[in-house]
């Protein structure tokens, strides 16, 4: 250590300042590369893993709820037309036409709906006591679809 001190004392003032700046920058670089970056990368990785775990947990909960709900059959209250109208209104869909047909079937049309929302609503109809016999979608060209549906009441 005394050899290093003697060597440093033998330098000019300008060299001493440059050496001190160099040592400071080296220490800063070591702290940055050895501590700050690894900790930041680790936190970022932990956030990503946490977000993925939250998504997987929600998907698992939804699947478990679907399994538990699969055995429950809600009886249909009222006519199929009334039930379809009520479920469409609660989901925010406007039925352009609603015609009762023979055999307990109901024909309905929707002029404009978002495809994802419409598919989720059609999937929920069964839990409400209605079965979708046919569904025809047409693209409206503006990101929405028109739907032509035939539903009936579930018999069992």
C-alpha positions as CSV (number, residue, x, y, z in Angstrom):
1,X,0.0,0.0,0.0
2,X,2.9,2.4,0.8
3,X,4.3,1.7,-2.7
4,X,1.1,2.7,-4.3
5,X,1.0,5.8,-2.1
6,X,4.6,6.7,-3.0
7,X,3.8,6.2,-6.7
8,X,0.7,8.4,-6.5
9,X,2.6,11.2,-4.6
10,X,5.2,11.1,-7.5
11,X,2.6,12.2,-10.0
12,X,1.9,15.8,-11.1
13,X,-1.3,17.6,-9.9
14,X,-2.9,17.1,-13.3
15,X,-2.1,13.4,-13.4
16,X,-3.5,13.0,-9.8
17,X,-6.8,14.6,-10.8
18,X,-7.0,12.4,-13.9
19,X,-6.3,9.3,-11.9
20,X,-8.9,10.3,-9.3
21,X,-11.5,10.9,-12.0
22,X,-10.6,7.6,-13.6
23,X,-11.0,5.7,-10.3
24,X,-14.3,7.5,-9.6
25,X,-15.7,6.5,-13.1
26,X,-14.4,3.0,-12.7
27,X,-16.2,2.7,-9.3
28,X,-19.4,4.2,-10.8
29,X,-19.2,1.7,-13.7
30,X,-18.7,-1.2,-11.3
31,X,-21.6,-0.1,-9.2
32,X,-23.9,0.4,-12.2
33,X,-22.9,-2.9,-14.0
34,X,-22.6,-5.0,-10.8
35,X,-25.5,-3.8,-8.7
36,X,-28.0,-1.5,-10.4
37,X,-28.5,-3.3,-13.7
38,X,-28.9,-6.8,-12.2
39,X,-31.3,-5.6,-9.6
40,X,-33.4,-3.7,-12.2
41,X,-33.4,-6.6,-14.6
42,X,-34.4,-8.9,-11.7
43,X,-37.3,-6.7,-10.8
44,X,-38.5,-6.4,-14.4
45,X,-38.4,-10.2,-14.7
46,X,-40.3,-10.6,-11.4
47,X,-43.0,-8.1,-12.7
48,X,-43.4,-10.1,-15.9
49,X,-43.6,-13.4,-14.0
50,X,-46.2,-11.9,-11.7
51,X,-48.3,-10.6,-14.5
52,X,-48.2,-14.0,-16.2
53,X,-49.2,-15.7,-13.0
54,X,-52.1,-13.3,-12.5
55,X,-53.3,-14.1,-16.1
56,X,-52.9,-17.8,-15.6
57,X,-54.7,-17.6,-12.2
58,X,-57.7,-15.7,-13.8
59,X,-57.9,-18.3,-16.6
60,X,-57.8,-21.1,-14.1
61,X,-60.6,-19.5,-12.0
62,X,-62.7,-19.0,-15.1
63,X,-62.2,-22.6,-16.1
64,X,-63.1,-23.8,-12.6
65,X,-66.2,-21.7,-12.6
66,X,-67.2,-23.1,-16.0
67,X,-66.7,-26.6,-14.7
68,X,-68.8,-25.9,-11.6
69,X,-71.4,-24.1,-13.6
70,X,-71.6,-26.8,-16.2
71,X,-73.7,-29.0,-14.0
72,X,-76.2,-26.3,-13.0
73,X,-79.0,-25.8,-15.4
74,X,-81.1,-22.8,-14.9
75,X,-84.8,-23.3,-15.8
76,X,-86.2,-21.0,-18.4
77,X,-88.7,-18.5,-17.0
78,X,-91.3,-17.3,-19.4
79,X,-91.3,-17.8,-23.2
80,X,-88.1,-18.2,-25.1
81,X,-88.7,-14.9,-26.9
82,X,-89.0,-13.0,-23.6
83,X,-85.9,-14.7,-22.2
84,X,-83.9,-13.9,-25.3
85,X,-85.1,-10.3,-25.3
86,X,-84.2,-9.9,-21.6
87,X,-80.7,-11.5,-22.0
88,X,-80.0,-9.3,-25.1
89,X,-81.0,-6.2,-23.2
90,X,-78.9,-7.1,-20.2
91,X,-75.9,-7.7,-22.5
92,X,-76.5,-4.4,-24.3
93,X,-77.5,-5.8,-27.7
94,X,-80.4,-4.3,-29.7
95,X,-82.6,-6.9,-31.4
96,X,-83.7,-5.7,-34.8
97,X,-86.2,-8.5,-35.2
98,X,-87.6,-11.1,-32.9
99,X,-90.0,-13.6,-34.3
100,X,-91.5,-16.7,-32.6
101,X,-91.6,-19.7,-34.8
102,X,-93.2,-23.1,-34.4
103,X,-91.6,-25.7,-32.1
104,X,-90.6,-23.2,-29.5
105,X,-88.0,-21.6,-31.7
106,X,-87.2,-17.9,-31.8
107,X,-85.6,-16.1,-34.8
108,X,-83.8,-12.9,-34.0
109,X,-81.4,-10.5,-35.8
110,X,-78.9,-8.1,-34.5
111,X,-77.7,-5.3,-36.9
112,X,-74.4,-4.4,-35.3
113,X,-72.3,-6.0,-32.5
114,X,-68.7,-6.5,-31.6
115,X,-67.7,-10.0,-32.6
116,X,-66.0,-10.8,-29.2
117,X,-68.9,-9.6,-27.2
118,X,-71.4,-11.4,-29.3
119,X,-69.6,-14.7,-29.1
120,X,-69.4,-14.4,-25.2
121,X,-73.1,-13.6,-25.1
122,X,-74.0,-16.6,-27.2
123,X,-71.9,-18.8,-24.9
124,X,-73.8,-17.4,-21.9
125,X,-77.2,-18.1,-23.4
126,X,-77.1,-21.7,-22.5
127,X,-76.6,-21.0,-18.8
128,X,-79.8,-18.9,-19.1
129,X,-81.9,-21.8,-20.5
130,X,-81.6,-21.2,-24.2
131,X,-79.8,-23.2,-26.9
132,X,-78.5,-21.6,-30.1
133,X,-79.6,-23.8,-33.0
134,X,-78.0,-21.6,-35.7
135,X,-76.1,-18.4,-35.8
136,X,-75.0,-16.6,-39.0
137,X,-72.7,-13.7,-38.8
138,X,-72.0,-11.1,-41.6
139,X,-69.2,-8.6,-41.5
140,X,-70.4,-5.0,-41.6
141,X,-67.1,-3.7,-42.8
142,X,-66.6,-1.4,-39.8
143,X,-65.3,-3.9,-37.2
144,X,-68.8,-5.0,-36.3
145,X,-70.9,-7.9,-37.4
146,X,-74.6,-8.5,-38.1
147,X,-76.1,-11.7,-36.6
148,X,-79.0,-13.9,-37.6
149,X,-79.9,-16.3,-34.7
150,X,-82.3,-19.1,-34.2
151,X,-82.6,-20.2,-30.5
152,X,-84.9,-22.6,-28.6
153,X,-85.6,-23.4,-25.0
154,X,-83.6,-26.2,-23.5
155,X,-85.7,-29.2,-22.9
156,X,-83.7,-31.0,-20.2
